Amino acid sequence: QLQACGGGLVQPGGSLRLSCAASGGTFSRTTSSWAWFRQTPEKEREFVAAIRWRDGNSFSTDSMKGRFTISRDRAKSMVYLQMNSLKPEDTAVYYCAVGPHMIASLIRDQGRYDSWGQGTQLTVSS
């Protein structure tokens, strides 16, 4: 199971860090890809960032690059999403997901992920 947390209410320009923890042994962390997606009622779920556990290579989108950073903590078996310079349009429910180790061309595809957390709400508003 995946547990995402850290959401909340943040003012525009602020920062927040989301965390994703895995429990149980249903997948191998050494051969996995971890990702964050987000969704609003008006839009389909979209890719935010991903990281491959084995080599630490990370992937993001052009619109979020430089503001959002994904990282992993091997010792704690957790993945984080550091979000800076937040904008109102970043308001969404953020989901963490885990899938197999993937090549770059596949890692943004939400259909490739088979374990999902429950989501955590981020609201960016003054």
N, C-alpha and C positions, 0 to 999 in steps of 0.2 A: 504494500500500500504506500501511496505517496501522500504526504501532508505538506500543504503549502500554507505559509503564514507570513505576516508582516504587512499586510495591506492596511489602509487607513485613509484619513483625510489629510491632504497636504496642500499647502498654498502653491500657486504657480511659482516656478523657479526653485522650489524646494527639492529635497532628496528623500529617498526611501530605499530600503533594502528588503527584498523579499527572500524568503528562505524556503527550501524544499528538502524534506527529509524522507528517506525511504525506510520502511520497516518490513520485516519478513525477508524471505530469501527466494522470491519468485523470479529474480533475474540476476545476472552477473554484472556487477558494477564495472568489471574490467572490460567487458565487451558491450558497452551500452552508450547510448547517446541520451543526453538530458536536454530538455528544452522548455522554454516558456512560450506560451501562446496567450493571447488576450482576446476578449470578446465583449462587445456591447450589444444592447438590444437592437441597434440599428445596423450592425455590421456582422458579417460572418467572422468566425474565429480566425485570427491572423497570427502568423509566426512573429515572435519577438526576438528570440536568441536561442542558441543551442551550443552545447559543448560536448565533446567526446571525452568520455571518462578516461580512456586508455592513454591518449596522447595530449589531452588538454586543449586541442584545437577548438577554437570558438567561432561562431558564425552569428551574424546579425543582419539587420536590414539597413539599407542606406539611410532611411528616415530616422533610425534610432542610433545609428553608429555615432559614437562620441558622447552620447548621453547615457546609454544603457550598457552595462558590462555584466557579462555572465562569468561566473567563476565556480570552482569546485573546491571542497575541502576533503581531501582524501581521508584524513584521520577521523572526521566526523561523518563521512558519507553524506555530505549535504551539498546542495547547489544553491547559489545565490544569484539574485539579479539586483545589481546596484543601479538605481535609476536617479539620474541627476537632471537638473534643469527641466523639471516636470512641467508639462503643459496641460491645460484642461482637456485637450484631445487625447491625452494618455489615460483618461478615466475609463476604466474597464474592469472586468473580472479577469484576473490573471491566473492561468493554470500552468502547473508544471506537469511534464510528461516524460516518460522514459520509453525508449525503444532500443532496438539493436544498434550496434556500432554501424554507422552509415557513412557513405561517401558524401562529399559536399553537395552534390547535385540532388540528393534525396533528403537531406537532413531538415529541410524546411517543410517537408510534406507531413502534415499532421496525421495522415492516414498510416504513416509508418510507425507511429507510436502506439503501444498497446497497454500502457499503464498511465492513468491520469489521476491527478490530485483533485480535490474538491473545489478548488478555486478560492482566491482571496480578492476582495474588492479594494481597488484603488480609486479614490476620488480626488481629483485635483481641482480645487476651487478656492476662491477667496471669500 
